[in-house]
């Protein structure tokens, strides 16, 4: 089981701050593919991966990061300074 956290507009589009997922995904990208296939709200939230960042166990990662042993994944928009 993996805890999946959603922040900012990702959370708004999906309608949940977090959920626990049982997944057979090998990489973050595989997990995104599984999520997009669930419902339209997930498909919309993950339609443009260039507008998203991901953290795996609280460390920034790429979408090709492996999920073996991972406990938490967070999806969020890029942070901007100001």
C-alpha positions in Angstrom: 0.0 0.0 0.0 1.2 3.5 -0.9 -0.1 6.8 0.6 -0.7 9.2 -2.3 -0.9 12.9 -1.3 -2.4 15.6 -3.5 -1.6 19.3 -3.1 -3.0 22.6 -4.5 -5.0 22.4 -7.7 -4.2 18.6 -8.0 -6.2 18.2 -4.7 -9.0 20.4 -6.0 -9.4 18.5 -9.3 -9.3 15.0 -7.6 -11.3 16.1 -4.6 -9.1 14.3 -2.0 -6.1 15.4 0.0 -4.8 11.9 0.2 -5.6 8.2 -0.3 -4.1 4.8 0.3 -3.6 2.8 -2.9 -2.8 -0.8 -3.6 -0.9 -0.7 -6.9 1.1 -3.0 -9.0 2.9 0.0 -10.6 6.7 -0.3 -11.0 7.3 3.5 -11.5 5.6 6.7 -10.6 4.6 7.0 -14.3 3.0 3.6 -14.1 1.0 4.8 -11.0 -0.1 7.9 -12.9 -1.4 5.7 -15.7 -3.3 3.6 -13.2 -4.8 6.7 -11.6 -5.8 8.3 -14.9 -7.7 5.1 -15.9 -9.8 5.3 -12.7 -12.0 8.3 -13.4 -12.2 11.5 -15.4 -11.2 13.7 -12.5 -7.8 11.8 -12.2 -7.4 12.0 -16.0 -7.8 15.7 -15.8 -5.5 16.2 -12.9 -2.7 14.2 -14.6 -3.3 15.3 -18.2 -0.2 17.5 -18.3 2.7 16.0 -16.4 5.0 18.9 -17.2 2.8 21.0 -14.9 3.4 18.6 -12.0 6.2 17.6 -9.6 6.4 14.5 -7.6 8.0 13.6 -4.3 8.8 10.0 -3.4 9.1 9.4 0.4 9.4 13.2 0.8 12.2 13.6 -1.8 11.8 15.2 -5.2 11.9 12.6 -7.9 11.2 12.0 -11.6 8.2 10.2 -13.0 10.5 7.3 -13.9 11.4 6.8 -10.2 10.9 3.2 -9.0 8.2 2.4 -6.5 9.8 -0.6 -4.8 9.6 -0.1 -1.0 8.0 3.4 -1.4 5.5 4.4 1.3 4.4 7.8 0.2 4.1 9.7 -3.1 3.0 13.4 -3.3 1.9 15.2 -6.4 2.0 19.0 -6.5 2.5 21.9 -9.0 5.9 23.5 -9.3 6.7 26.0 -6.5 7.3 29.6 -7.6 9.1 32.2 -5.6 7.8 35.6 -5.0 
